């Protein structure tokens, strides 16, 4: 059963598109297996708290940007 896509996953996808980078590249930089990262972005796997900072580092963004707090990413 598919879960609803999280706000975090939606924001990650928007940032990836905005930065014009490959999902595979972000996964590698974050140290997350590509399949797991894809599952996280498509609502088949939860994004765990310990995944947030490595993903932020890979995208060069703050956690607030992933959560859509005080930033235009979520709009």
PDB file of N, H, CA, C and O in Angstrom:
ATOM      1  N   UNK A   1       0.836  -1.180   0.000  1.00  0.00           N
ATOM      2  CA  UNK A   1       0.000   0.000   0.000  1.00  0.00           C
ATOM      3  C   UNK A   1       0.883   1.246   0.000  1.00  0.00           C
ATOM      4  O   UNK A   1       1.823   1.343   0.789  1.00  0.00           O
ATOM      5  N   UNK A   2       0.588   2.178  -0.865  1.00  0.00           N
ATOM      6  H   UNK A   2      -0.175   2.099  -1.506  1.00  0.00           H
ATOM      7  CA  UNK A   2       1.353   3.417  -0.936  1.00  0.00           C
ATOM      8  C   UNK A   2       0.891   4.393   0.120  1.00  0.00           C
ATOM      9  O   UNK A   2      -0.303   4.523   0.393  1.00  0.00           O
ATOM     10  N   UNK A   3       1.858   5.081   0.714  1.00  0.00           N
ATOM     11  H   UNK A   3       2.827   4.976   0.492  1.00  0.00           H
ATOM     12  CA  UNK A   3       1.536   6.095   1.706  1.00  0.00           C
ATOM     13  C   UNK A   3       1.495   7.450   1.002  1.00  0.00           C
ATOM     14  O   UNK A   3       2.060   7.621  -0.078  1.00  0.00           O
ATOM     15  N   UNK A   4       0.830   8.390   1.620  1.00  0.00           N
ATOM     16  H   UNK A   4       0.371   8.251   2.497  1.00  0.00           H
ATOM     17  CA  UNK A   4       0.790   9.750   1.084  1.00  0.00           C
ATOM     18  C   UNK A   4       2.194  10.347   1.122  1.00  0.00           C
ATOM     19  O   UNK A   4       2.932  10.160   2.089  1.00  0.00           O
ATOM     20  N   UNK A   5       2.547  11.056   0.079  1.00  0.00           N
ATOM     21  H   UNK A   5       1.947  11.209  -0.706  1.00  0.00           H
ATOM     22  CA  UNK A   5       3.858  11.692   0.018  1.00  0.00           C
ATOM     23  C   UNK A   5       3.961  12.759   1.105  1.00  0.00           C
ATOM     24  O   UNK A   5       3.040  13.555   1.294  1.00  0.00           O
ATOM     25  N   UNK A   6       5.074  12.770   1.806  1.00  0.00           N
ATOM     26  H   UNK A   6       5.821  12.124   1.652  1.00  0.00           H
ATOM     27  CA  UNK A   6       5.260  13.735   2.878  1.00  0.00           C
ATOM     28  C   UNK A   6       5.627  15.109   2.324  1.00  0.00           C
ATOM     29  O   UNK A   6       6.083  15.247   1.189  1.00  0.00           O
ATOM     30  N   UNK A   7       5.413  16.109   3.156  1.00  0.00           N
ATOM     31  H   UNK A   7       5.042  15.997   4.078  1.00  0.00           H
ATOM     32  CA  UNK A   7       5.795  17.479   2.814  1.00  0.00           C
ATOM     33  C   UNK A   7       7.303  17.526   2.574  1.00  0.00           C
ATOM     34  O   UNK A   7       7.766  18.205   1.658  1.00  0.00           O
ATOM     35  N   UNK A   8       8.053  16.819   3.381  1.00  0.00           N
ATOM     36  H   UNK A   8       7.676  16.268   4.126  1.00  0.00           H
ATOM     37  CA  UNK A   8       9.509  16.796   3.237  1.00  0.00           C
ATOM     38  C   UNK A   8       9.899  16.223   1.876  1.00  0.00           C
ATOM     39  O   UNK A   8      10.736  16.793   1.176  1.00  0.00           O
ATOM     40  N   UNK A   9       9.292  15.099   1.505  1.00  0.00           N
ATOM     41  H   UNK A   9       8.612  14.637   2.073  1.00  0.00           H
ATOM     42  CA  UNK A   9       9.599  14.476   0.209  1.00  0.00           C
ATOM     43  C   UNK A   9       9.241  15.414  -0.939  1.00  0.00           C
ATOM     44  O   UNK A   9       9.998  15.542  -1.901  1.00  0.00           O
ATOM     45  N   UNK A  10       8.100  16.062  -0.836  1.00  0.00           N
ATOM     46  H   UNK A  10       7.486  15.958  -0.055  1.00  0.00           H
ATOM     47  CA  UNK A  10       7.682  17.005  -1.884  1.00  0.00           C
ATOM     48  C   UNK A  10       8.677  18.153  -1.992  1.00  0.00           C
ATOM     49  O   UNK A  10       9.018  18.578  -3.096  1.00  0.00           O
ATOM     50  N   UNK A  11       9.144  18.655  -0.856  1.00  0.00           N
ATOM     51  H   UNK A  11       8.867  18.310   0.041  1.00  0.00           H
ATOM     52  CA  UNK A  11      10.109  19.756  -0.867  1.00  0.00           C
ATOM     53  C   UNK A  11      11.462  19.300  -1.413  1.00  0.00           C
ATOM     54  O   UNK A  11      12.124  20.055  -2.125  1.00  0.00           O
ATOM     55  N   UNK A  12      11.876  18.080  -1.089  1.00  0.00           N
ATOM     56  H   UNK A  12      11.338  17.467  -0.510  1.00  0.00           H
ATOM     57  CA  UNK A  12      13.127  17.554  -1.635  1.00  0.00           C
ATOM     58  C   UNK A  12      13.026  17.503  -3.162  1.00  0.00           C
ATOM     59  O   UNK A  12      13.953  17.905  -3.864  1.00  0.00           O
ATOM     60  N   UNK A  13      11.900  17.008  -3.666  1.00  0.00           N
ATOM     61  H   UNK A  13      11.147  16.681  -3.095  1.00  0.00           H
ATOM     62  CA  UNK A  13      11.711  16.933  -5.118  1.00  0.00           C
ATOM     63  C   UNK A  13      11.764  18.325  -5.754  1.00  0.00           C
ATOM     64  O   UNK A  13      12.363  18.505  -6.814  1.00  0.00           O
ATOM     65  N   UNK A  14      11.136  19.304  -5.103  1.00  0.00           N
ATOM     66  H   UNK A  14      10.649  19.158  -4.242  1.00  0.00           H
ATOM     67  CA  UNK A  14      11.151  20.673  -5.629  1.00  0.00           C
ATOM     68  C   UNK A  14      12.567  21.237  -5.648  1.00  0.00           C
ATOM     69  O   UNK A  14      12.967  21.893  -6.609  1.00  0.00           O
ATOM     70  N   UNK A  15      13.322  20.980  -4.587  1.00  0.00           N
ATOM     71  H   UNK A  15      12.997  20.446  -3.806  1.00  0.00           H
ATOM     72  CA  UNK A  15      14.699  21.480  -4.505  1.00  0.00           C
ATOM     73  C   UNK A  15      15.566  20.810  -5.571  1.00  0.00           C
ATOM     74  O   UNK A  15      16.376  21.473  -6.219  1.00  0.00           O
ATOM     75  N   UNK A  16      15.399  19.500  -5.755  1.00  0.00           N
ATOM     76  H   UNK A  16      14.742  18.961  -5.229  1.00  0.00           H
ATOM     77  CA  UNK A  16      16.153  18.774  -6.782  1.00  0.00           C
ATOM     78  C   UNK A  16      15.866  19.372  -8.160  1.00  0.00           C
ATOM     79  O   UNK A  16      16.781  19.581  -8.957  1.00  0.00           O
ATOM     80  N   UNK A  17      14.599  19.644  -8.430  1.00  0.00           N
ATOM     81  H   UNK A  17      13.855  19.474  -7.782  1.00  0.00           H
ATOM     82  CA  UNK A  17      14.218  20.235  -9.716  1.00  0.00           C
ATOM     83  C   UNK A  17      14.787  21.641  -9.857  1.00  0.00           C
ATOM     84  O   UNK A  17      15.338  21.995 -10.899  1.00  0.00           O
ATOM     85  N   UNK A  18      14.649  22.442  -8.798  1.00  0.00           N
ATOM     86  H   UNK A  18      14.201  22.155  -7.952  1.00  0.00           H
ATOM     87  CA  UNK A  18      15.137  23.823  -8.821  1.00  0.00           C
ATOM     88  C   UNK A  18      16.649  23.879  -9.040  1.00  0.00           C
ATOM     89  O   UNK A  18      17.148  24.740  -9.765  1.00  0.00           O
ATOM     90  N   UNK A  19      17.377  22.950  -8.405  1.00  0.00           N
ATOM     91  H   UNK A  19      16.972  22.250  -7.816  1.00  0.00           H
ATOM     92  CA  UNK A  19      18.840  22.930  -8.527  1.00  0.00           C
ATOM     93  C   UNK A  19      19.307  22.202  -9.784  1.00  0.00           C
ATOM     94  O   UNK A  19      20.491  22.219 -10.120  1.00  0.00           O
ATOM     95  N   UNK A  20      18.363  21.565 -10.474  1.00  0.00           N
ATOM     96  H   UNK A  20      17.401  21.551 -10.201  1.00  0.00           H
ATOM     97  CA  UNK A  20      18.668  20.809 -11.690  1.00  0.00           C
ATOM     98  C   UNK A  20      19.765  19.772 -11.453  1.00  0.00           C
ATOM     99  O   UNK A  20      20.747  19.692 -12.191  1.00  0.00           O
ATOM    100  N   UNK A  21      19.560  18.979 -10.390  1.00  0.00           N
ATOM    101  H   UNK A  21      18.763  19.045  -9.791  1.00  0.00           H
ATOM    102  CA  UNK A  21      20.478  17.885 -10.082  1.00  0.00           C
ATOM    103  C   UNK A  21      19.735  16.569 -10.230  1.00  0.00           C
ATOM    104  O   UNK A  21      18.506  16.540 -10.277  1.00  0.00           O
ATOM    105  N   UNK A  22      20.481  15.494 -10.301  1.00  0.00           N
ATOM    106  H   UNK A  22      21.480  15.518 -10.263  1.00  0.00           H
ATOM    107  CA  UNK A  22      19.893  14.166 -10.432  1.00  0.00           C
ATOM    108  C   UNK A  22      19.595  13.593  -9.047  1.00  0.00           C
ATOM    109  O   UNK A  22      20.369  13.773  -8.106  1.00  0.00           O
ATOM    110  N   UNK A  23      18.466  12.905  -8.942  1.00  0.00           N
ATOM    111  H   UNK A  23      17.838  12.759  -9.706  1.00  0.00           H
ATOM    112  CA  UNK A  23      18.086  12.238  -7.702  1.00  0.00           C
ATOM    113  C   UNK A  23      19.184  11.265  -7.274  1.00  0.00           C
ATOM    114  O   UNK A  23      19.493  11.147  -6.088  1.00  0.00           O
ATOM    115  N   UNK A  24      19.763  10.579  -8.238  1.00  0.00           N
ATOM    116  H   UNK A  24      19.512  10.674  -9.202  1.00  0.00           H
ATOM    117  CA  UNK A  24      20.836   9.610  -7.975  1.00  0.00           C
ATOM    118  C   UNK A  24      22.030  10.297  -7.313  1.00  0.00           C
ATOM    119  O   UNK A  24      22.627   9.757  -6.382  1.00  0.00           O
ATOM    120  N   UNK A  25      22.371  11.482  -7.797  1.00  0.00           N
ATOM    121  H   UNK A  25      21.886  11.921  -8.554  1.00  0.00           H
ATOM    122  CA  UNK A  25      23.494  12.239  -7.258  1.00  0.00           C
ATOM    123  C   UNK A  25      23.247  12.640  -5.809  1.00  0.00           C
ATOM    124  O   UNK A  25      24.141  12.547  -4.969  1.00  0.00           O
ATOM    125  N   UNK A  26      22.032  13.084  -5.526  1.00  0.00           N
ATOM    126  H   UNK A  26      21.305  13.159  -6.208  1.00  0.00           H
ATOM    127  CA  UNK A  26      21.681  13.486  -4.160  1.00  0.00           C
ATOM    128  C   UNK A  26      21.750  12.272  -3.228  1.00  0.00           C
ATOM    129  O   UNK A  26      22.280  12.359  -2.121  1.00  0.00           O
ATOM    130  N   UNK A  27      21.217  11.159  -3.681  1.00  0.00           N
ATOM    131  H   UNK A  27      20.786  11.087  -4.580  1.00  0.00           H
ATOM    132  CA  UNK A  27      21.239   9.932  -2.872  1.00  0.00           C
ATOM    133  C   UNK A  27      22.679   9.534  -2.542  1.00  0.00           C
ATOM    134  O   UNK A  27      22.993   9.202  -1.398  1.00  0.00           O
ATOM    135  N   UNK A  28      23.545   9.571  -3.548  1.00  0.00           N
ATOM    136  H   UNK A  28      23.291   9.841  -4.477  1.00  0.00           H
ATOM    137  CA  UNK A  28      24.946   9.202  -3.332  1.00  0.00           C
ATOM    138  C   UNK A  28      25.623  10.140  -2.346  1.00  0.00           C
ATOM    139  O   UNK A  28      26.323   9.691  -1.438  1.00  0.00           O
ATOM    140  N   UNK A  29      25.418  11.452  -2.520  1.00  0.00           N
ATOM    141  H   UNK A  29      24.850  11.818  -3.258  1.00  0.00           H
ATOM    142  CA  UNK A  29      26.035  12.436  -1.619  1.00  0.00           C
ATOM    143  C   UNK A  29      25.516  12.283  -0.187  1.00  0.00           C
ATOM    144  O   UNK A  29      26.251  12.513   0.773  1.00  0.00           O
ATOM    145  N   UNK A  30      24.248  11.892  -0.052  1.00  0.00           N
ATOM    146  H   UNK A  30      23.651  11.705  -0.832  1.00  0.00           H
ATOM    147  CA  UNK A  30      23.644  11.732   1.275  1.00  0.00           C
ATOM    148  C   UNK A  30      23.975  10.379   1.890  1.00  0.00           C
ATOM    149  O   UNK A  30      23.694  10.147   3.066  1.00  0.00           O
ATOM    150  N   UNK A  31      24.566   9.493   1.111  1.00  0.00           N
ATOM    151  H   UNK A  31      24.794   9.681   0.156  1.00  0.00           H
ATOM    152  CA  UNK A  31      24.909   8.166   1.622  1.00  0.00           C
ATOM    153  C   UNK A  31      23.699   7.256   1.778  1.00  0.00           C
ATOM    154  O   UNK A  31      23.682   6.357   2.619  1.00  0.00           O
ATOM    155  N   UNK A  32      22.691   7.503   0.953  1.00  0.00           N
ATOM    156  H   UNK A  32      22.705   8.233   0.269  1.00  0.00           H
ATOM    157  CA  UNK A  32      21.452   6.707   0.990  1.00  0.00           C
ATOM    158  C   UNK A  32      21.390   5.889  -0.293  1.00  0.00           C
ATOM    159  O   UNK A  32      21.576   6.437  -1.379  1.00  0.00           O
ATOM    160  N   UNK A  33      21.133   4.591  -0.189  1.00  0.00           N
ATOM    161  H   UNK A  33      20.981   4.146   0.693  1.00  0.00           H
ATOM    162  CA  UNK A  33      21.000   3.799  -1.415  1.00  0.00           C
ATOM    163  C   UNK A  33      19.929   4.401  -2.337  1.00  0.00           C
ATOM    164  O   UNK A  33      18.892   4.875  -1.873  1.00  0.00           O
ATOM    165  N   UNK A  34      20.198   4.373  -3.640  1.00  0.00           N
ATOM    166  H   UNK A  34      21.040   3.987  -4.017  1.00  0.00           H
ATOM    167  CA  UNK A  34      19.300   5.006  -4.620  1.00  0.00           C
ATOM    168  C   UNK A  34      17.864   4.507  -4.505  1.00  0.00           C
ATOM    169  O   UNK A  34      16.927   5.306  -4.534  1.00  0.00           O
ATOM    170  N   UNK A  35      17.685   3.214  -4.376  1.00  0.00           N
ATOM    171  H   UNK A  35      18.445   2.565  -4.352  1.00  0.00           H
ATOM    172  CA  UNK A  35      16.335   2.629  -4.302  1.00  0.00           C
ATOM    173  C   UNK A  35      15.615   3.130  -3.046  1.00  0.00           C
ATOM    174  O   UNK A  35      14.437   3.483  -3.101  1.00  0.00           O
ATOM    175  N   UNK A  36      16.319   3.161  -1.928  1.00  0.00           N
ATOM    176  H   UNK A  36      17.276   2.875  -1.883  1.00  0.00           H
ATOM    177  CA  UNK A  36      15.725   3.646  -0.681  1.00  0.00           C
ATOM    178  C   UNK A  36      15.336   5.124  -0.824  1.00  0.00           C
ATOM    179  O   UNK A  36      14.262   5.532  -0.382  1.00  0.00           O
ATOM    180  N   UNK A  37      16.210   5.916  -1.440  1.00  0.00           N
ATOM    181  H   UNK A  37      17.082   5.585  -1.799  1.00  0.00           H
ATOM    182  CA  UNK A  37      15.934   7.341  -1.621  1.00  0.00           C
ATOM    183  C   UNK A  37      14.704   7.527  -2.501  1.00  0.00           C
ATOM    184  O   UNK A  37      13.840   8.351  -2.201  1.00  0.00           O
ATOM    185  N   UNK A  38      14.627   6.771  -3.574  1.00  0.00           N
ATOM    186  H   UNK A  38      15.329   6.102  -3.817  1.00  0.00           H
ATOM    187  CA  UNK A  38      13.460   6.827  -4.455  1.00  0.00           C
ATOM    188  C   UNK A  38      12.199   6.458  -3.683  1.00  0.00           C
ATOM    189  O   UNK A  38      11.171   7.123  -3.814  1.00  0.00           O
ATOM    190  N   UNK A  39      12.276   5.403  -2.883  1.00  0.00           N
ATOM    191  H   UNK A  39      13.111   4.863  -2.777  1.00  0.00           H
ATOM    192  CA  UNK A  39      11.120   4.991  -2.079  1.00  0.00           C
ATOM    193  C   UNK A  39      10.725   6.069  -1.077  1.00  0.00           C
ATOM    194  O   UNK A  39       9.539   6.275  -0.818  1.00  0.00           O
ATOM    195  N   UNK A  40      11.704   6.750  -0.521  1.00  0.00           N
ATOM    196  H   UNK A  40      12.667   6.583  -0.731  1.00  0.00           H
ATOM    197  CA  UNK A  40      11.425   7.829   0.424  1.00  0.00           C
ATOM    198  C   UNK A  40      10.685   8.968  -0.278  1.00  0.00           C
ATOM    199  O   UNK A  40       9.728   9.518   0.267  1.00  0.00           O
ATOM    200  N   UNK A  41      11.128   9.320  -1.481  1.00  0.00           N
ATOM    201  H   UNK A  41      11.906   8.873  -1.923  1.00  0.00           H
ATOM    202  CA  UNK A  41      10.527  10.433  -2.200  1.00  0.00           C
ATOM    203  C   UNK A  41       9.151  10.103  -2.760  1.00  0.00           C
ATOM    204  O   UNK A  41       8.354  11.000  -3.038  1.00  0.00           O
ATOM    205  N   UNK A  42       8.877   8.824  -2.925  1.00  0.00           N
ATOM    206  H   UNK A  42       9.524   8.095  -2.700  1.00  0.00           H
ATOM    207  CA  UNK A  42       7.599   8.416  -3.503  1.00  0.00           C
ATOM    208  C   UNK A  42       6.625   7.833  -2.485  1.00  0.00           C
ATOM    209  O   UNK A  42       5.628   7.211  -2.853  1.00  0.00           O
ATOM    210  N   UNK A  43       6.922   8.038  -1.200  1.00  0.00           N
ATOM    211  H   UNK A  43       7.732   8.543  -0.901  1.00  0.00           H
ATOM    212  CA  UNK A  43       5.988   7.664  -0.146  1.00  0.00           C
ATOM    213  C   UNK A  43       5.933   6.185   0.189  1.00  0.00           C
ATOM    214  O   UNK A  43       5.012   5.739   0.874  1.00  0.00           O
ATOM    215  N   UNK A  44       6.906   5.417  -0.284  1.00  0.00           N
ATOM    216  H   UNK A  44       7.654   5.779  -0.840  1.00  0.00           H
ATOM    217  CA  UNK A  44       6.915   3.987   0.032  1.00  0.00           C
ATOM    218  C   UNK A  44       7.784   3.685   1.247  1.00  0.00           C
ATOM    219  O   UNK A  44       7.751   2.573   1.774  1.00  0.00           O
ATOM    220  N   UNK A  45       8.558   4.664   1.689  1.00  0.00           N
ATOM    221  H   UNK A  45       8.586   5.567   1.260  1.00  0.00           H
ATOM    222  CA  UNK A  45       9.408   4.516   2.876  1.00  0.00           C
ATOM    223  C   UNK A  45       9.440   5.862   3.584  1.00  0.00           C
ATOM    224  O   UNK A  45       9.551   6.911   2.951  1.00  0.00           O
ATOM    225  N   UNK A  46       9.342   5.814   4.876  1.00  0.00           N
ATOM    226  H   UNK A  46       9.251   4.962   5.391  1.00  0.00           H
ATOM    227  CA  UNK A  46       9.387   7.052   5.662  1.00  0.00           C
ATOM    228  C   UNK A  46      10.789   7.647   5.652  1.00  0.00           C
ATOM    229  O   UNK A  46      11.787   6.927   5.634  1.00  0.00           O
ATOM    230  N   UNK A  47      10.843   8.952   5.664  1.00  0.00           N
ATOM    231  H   UNK A  47      10.032   9.537   5.679  1.00  0.00           H
ATOM    232  CA  UNK A  47      12.126   9.643   5.789  1.00  0.00           C
ATOM    233  C   UNK A  47      12.405   9.757   7.282  1.00  0.00           C
ATOM    234  O   UNK A  47      11.701  10.459   8.008  1.00  0.00           O
ATOM    235  N   UNK A  48      13.429   9.066   7.722  1.00  0.00           N
ATOM    236  H   UNK A  48      14.001   8.496   7.133  1.00  0.00           H
ATOM    237  CA  UNK A  48      13.766   9.033   9.152  1.00  0.00           C
ATOM    238  C   UNK A  48      14.518  10.300   9.552  1.00  0.00           C
ATOM    239  O   UNK A  48      15.130  10.970   8.721  1.00  0.00           O
ATOM    240  N   UNK A  49      14.455  10.604  10.824  1.00  0.00           N
ATOM    241  H   UNK A  49      13.958  10.060  11.499  1.00  0.00           H
ATOM    242  CA  UNK A  49      15.132  11.792  11.347  1.00  0.00           C
ATOM    243  C   UNK A  49      16.624  11.769  11.024  1.00  0.00           C
ATOM    244  O   UNK A  49      17.209  12.807  10.713  1.00  0.00           O
ATOM    245  N   UNK A  50      17.242  10.586  11.095  1.00  0.00           N
ATOM    246  H   UNK A  50      16.767   9.743  11.347  1.00  0.00           H
ATOM    247  CA  UNK A  50      18.684  10.508  10.832  1.00  0.00           C
ATOM    248  C   UNK A  50      19.037  10.707   9.349  1.00  0.00           C
ATOM    249  O   UNK A  50      20.210  10.861   9.007  1.00  0.00           O
ATOM    250  N   UNK A  51      18.036  10.705   8.485  1.00  0.00           N
ATOM    251  H   UNK A  51      17.083  10.581   8.763  1.00  0.00           H
ATOM    252  CA  UNK A  51      18.275  10.951   7.056  1.00  0.00           C
ATOM    253  C   UNK A  51      18.246  12.436   6.700  1.00  0.00           C
ATOM    254  O   UNK A  51      18.763  12.832   5.655  1.00  0.00           O
ATOM    255  N   UNK A  52      17.651  13.248   7.550  1.00  0.00           N
ATOM    256  H   UNK A  52      17.231  12.926   8.399  1.00  0.00           H
ATOM    257  CA  UNK A  52      17.433  14.660   7.231  1.00  0.00           C
ATOM    258  C   UNK A  52      18.736  15.431   7.012  1.00  0.00           C
ATOM    259  O   UNK A  52      18.903  16.066   5.971  1.00  0.00           O
ATOM    260  N   UNK A  53      19.649  15.388   7.961  1.00  0.00           N
ATOM    261  H   UNK A  53      19.514  14.873   8.807  1.00  0.00           H
ATOM    262  CA  UNK A  53      20.882  16.177   7.830  1.00  0.00           C
ATOM    263  C   UNK A  53      21.747  15.751   6.647  1.00  0.00           C
ATOM    264  O   UNK A  53      22.258  16.621   5.942  1.00  0.00           O
ATOM    265  N   UNK A  54      21.936  14.445   6.393  1.00  0.00           N
ATOM    266  H   UNK A  54      21.521  13.738   6.965  1.00  0.00           H
ATOM    267  CA  UNK A  54      22.708  14.074   5.199  1.00  0.00           C
ATOM    268  C   UNK A  54      22.056  14.551   3.897  1.00  0.00           C
ATOM    269  O   UNK A  54      22.754  14.939   2.959  1.00  0.00           O
ATOM    270  N   UNK A  55      20.730  14.524   3.838  1.00  0.00           N
ATOM    271  H   UNK A  55      20.163  14.209   4.599  1.00  0.00           H
ATOM    272  CA  UNK A  55      20.040  15.013   2.643  1.00  0.00           C
ATOM    273  C   UNK A  55      20.214  16.525   2.526  1.00  0.00           C
ATOM    274  O   UNK A  55      20.446  17.045   1.434  1.00  0.00           O
ATOM    275  N   UNK A  56      20.101  17.227   3.651  1.00  0.00           N
ATOM    276  H   UNK A  56      19.912  16.805   4.538  1.00  0.00           H
ATOM    277  CA  UNK A  56      20.328  18.683   3.650  1.00  0.00           C
ATOM    278  C   UNK A  56      21.737  19.008   3.156  1.00  0.00           C
ATOM    279  O   UNK A  56      21.923  19.904   2.332  1.00  0.00           O
ATOM    280  N   UNK A  57      22.721  18.276   3.663  1.00  0.00           N
ATOM    281  H   UNK A  57      22.570  17.548   4.332  1.00  0.00           H
ATOM    282  CA  UNK A  57      24.102  18.505   3.235  1.00  0.00           C
ATOM    283  C   UNK A  57      24.266  18.242   1.739  1.00  0.00           C
ATOM    284  O   UNK A  57      24.951  18.994   1.045  1.00  0.00           O
ATOM    285  N   UNK A  58      23.644  17.185   1.249  1.00  0.00           N
ATOM    286  H   UNK A  58      23.087  16.575   1.813  1.00  0.00           H
ATOM    287  CA  UNK A  58      23.752  16.837  -0.171  1.00  0.00           C
ATOM    288  C   UNK A  58      23.124  17.903  -1.057  1.00  0.00           C
ATOM    289  O   UNK A  58      23.591  18.152  -2.169  1.00  0.00           O
ATOM    290  N   UNK A  59      22.064  18.528  -0.560  1.00  0.00           N
ATOM    291  H   UNK A  59      21.685  18.326   0.343  1.00  0.00           H
ATOM    292  CA  UNK A  59      21.368  19.563  -1.339  1.00  0.00           C
ATOM    293  C   UNK A  59      21.843  20.976  -1.002  1.00  0.00           C
ATOM    294  O   UNK A  59      21.444  21.940  -1.656  1.00  0.00           O
ATOM    295  N   UNK A  60      22.693  21.099   0.016  1.00  0.00           N
ATOM    296  H   UNK A  60      23.017  20.317   0.548  1.00  0.00           H
ATOM    297  CA  UNK A  60      23.181  22.390   0.491  1.00  0.00           C
ATOM    298  C   UNK A  60      22.014  23.302   0.896  1.00  0.00           C
ATOM    299  O   UNK A  60      21.936  24.460   0.488  1.00  0.00           O
ATOM    300  N   UNK A  61      21.114  22.741   1.709  1.00  0.00           N
ATOM    301  H   UNK A  61      21.177  21.799   2.040  1.00  0.00           H
ATOM    302  CA  UNK A  61      19.968  23.479   2.239  1.00  0.00           C
ATOM    303  C   UNK A  61      19.887  23.251   3.744  1.00  0.00           C
ATOM    304  O   UNK A  61      20.592  22.403   4.291  1.00  0.00           O
ATOM    305  N   UNK A  62      19.028  24.008   4.403  1.00  0.00           N
ATOM    306  H   UNK A  62      18.456  24.697   3.959  1.00  0.00           H
ATOM    307  CA  UNK A  62      18.820  23.842   5.835  1.00  0.00           C
ATOM    308  C   UNK A  62      17.646  22.882   6.075  1.00  0.00           C
ATOM    309  O   UNK A  62      16.820  22.680   5.186  1.00  0.00           O
ATOM    310  N   UNK A  63      17.573  22.297   7.268  1.00  0.00           N
ATOM    311  H   UNK A  63      18.244  22.461   7.991  1.00  0.00           H
ATOM    312  CA  UNK A  63      16.406  21.465   7.585  1.00  0.00           C
ATOM    313  C   UNK A  63      15.097  22.245   7.452  1.00  0.00           C
ATOM    314  O   UNK A  63      14.084  21.686   7.033  1.00  0.00           O
ATOM    315  N   UNK A  64      15.111  23.530   7.805  1.00  0.00           N
ATOM    316  H   UNK A  64      15.934  23.984   8.145  1.00  0.00           H
ATOM    317  CA  UNK A  64      13.897  24.344   7.659  1.00  0.00           C
ATOM    318  C   UNK A  64      13.401  24.360   6.220  1.00  0.00           C
ATOM    319  O   UNK A  64      12.195  24.362   5.976  1.00  0.00           O
ATOM    320  N   UNK A  65      14.325  24.372   5.270  1.00  0.00           N
ATOM    321  H   UNK A  65      15.305  24.371   5.468  1.00  0.00           H
ATOM    322  CA  UNK A  65      13.928  24.366   3.866  1.00  0.00           C
ATOM    323  C   UNK A  65      13.251  23.046   3.496  1.00  0.00           C
ATOM    324  O   UNK A  65      12.297  23.033   2.718  1.00  0.00           O
ATOM    325  N   UNK A  66      13.742  21.934   4.052  1.00  0.00           N
ATOM    326  H   UNK A  66      14.517  21.944   4.684  1.00  0.00           H
ATOM    327  CA  UNK A  66      13.095  20.644   3.776  1.00  0.00           C
ATOM    328  C   UNK A  66      11.703  20.589   4.386  1.00  0.00           C
ATOM    329  O   UNK A  66      10.783  20.012   3.806  1.00  0.00           O
ATOM    330  N   UNK A  67      11.555  21.194   5.559  1.00  0.00           N
ATOM    331  H   UNK A  67      12.302  21.664   6.030  1.00  0.00           H
ATOM    332  CA  UNK A  67      10.260  21.194   6.227  1.00  0.00           C
ATOM    333  C   UNK A  67       9.344  22.309   5.708  1.00  0.00           C
ATOM    334  O   UNK A  67       8.164  22.362   6.053  1.00  0.00           O
ATOM    335  N   UNK A  68       9.900  23.196   4.877  1.00  0.00           N
ATOM    336  H   UNK A  68      10.859  23.152   4.597  1.00  0.00           H
ATOM    337  CA  UNK A  68       9.085  24.285   4.313  1.00  0.00           C
ATOM    338  C   UNK A  68       8.809  25.378   5.314  1.00  0.00           C
ATOM    339  O   UNK A  68       7.793  26.065   5.213  1.00  0.00           O
ATOM    340  N   UNK A  69       9.692  25.554   6.279  1.00  0.00           N
ATOM    341  H   UNK A  69      10.517  24.996   6.361  1.00  0.00           H
ATOM    342  CA  UNK A  69       9.505  26.570   7.310  1.00  0.00           C
ATOM    343  C   UNK A  69      10.286  27.825   6.932  1.00  0.00           C
ATOM    344  O   UNK A  69      11.509  27.796   6.793  1.00  0.00           O
ATOM    345  N   UNK A  70       9.557  28.922   6.771  1.00  0.00           N
ATOM    346  H   UNK A  70       8.564  28.946   6.884  1.00  0.00           H
ATOM    347  CA  UNK A  70      10.202  30.206   6.522  1.00  0.00           C
ATOM    348  C   UNK A  70      10.949  30.285   5.208  1.00  0.00           C
ATOM    349  O   UNK A  70      11.909  31.045   5.080  1.00  0.00           O
ATOM    350  N   UNK A  71      10.517  29.508   4.233  1.00  0.00           N
ATOM    351  H   UNK A  71       9.737  28.891   4.337  1.00  0.00           H
ATOM    352  CA  UNK A  71      11.192  29.522   2.951  1.00  0.00           C
ATOM    353  C   UNK A  71      10.179  29.404   1.833  1.00  0.00           C
ATOM    354  O   UNK A  71       9.061  28.936   2.046  1.00  0.00           O
ATOM    355  N   UNK A  72      10.565  29.824   0.648  1.00  0.00           N
ATOM    356  H   UNK A  72      11.474  30.205   0.474  1.00  0.00           H
ATOM    357  CA  UNK A  72       9.648  29.792  -0.494  1.00  0.00           C
ATOM    358  C   UNK A  72       9.608  28.442  -1.196  1.00  0.00           C
ATOM    359  O   UNK A  72       8.857  28.288  -2.159  1.00  0.00           O
ATOM    360  N   UNK A  73      10.384  27.461  -0.752  1.00  0.00           N
ATOM    361  H   UNK A  73      10.994  27.586   0.031  1.00  0.00           H
ATOM    362  CA  UNK A  73      10.426  26.148  -1.401  1.00  0.00           C
ATOM    363  C   UNK A  73       9.061  25.491  -1.385  1.00  0.00           C
ATOM    364  O   UNK A  73       8.649  24.898  -2.381  1.00  0.00           O
ATOM    365  N   UNK A  74       8.353  25.589  -0.266  1.00  0.00           N
ATOM    366  H   UNK A  74       8.688  26.071   0.544  1.00  0.00           H
ATOM    367  CA  UNK A  74       7.074  24.901  -0.107  1.00  0.00           C
ATOM    368  C   UNK A  74       5.946  25.529  -0.921  1.00  0.00           C
ATOM    369  O   UNK A  74       4.870  24.943  -1.043  1.00  0.00           O
ATOM    370  N   UNK A  75       6.182  26.703  -1.471  1.00  0.00           N
ATOM    371  H   UNK A  75       7.056  27.178  -1.372  1.00  0.00           H
ATOM    372  CA  UNK A  75       5.120  27.394  -2.213  1.00  0.00           C
ATOM    373  C   UNK A  75       5.041  26.937  -3.640  1.00  0.00           C
ATOM    374  O   UNK A  75       4.200  27.421  -4.398  1.00  0.00           O
TER     375      UNK A  75
END
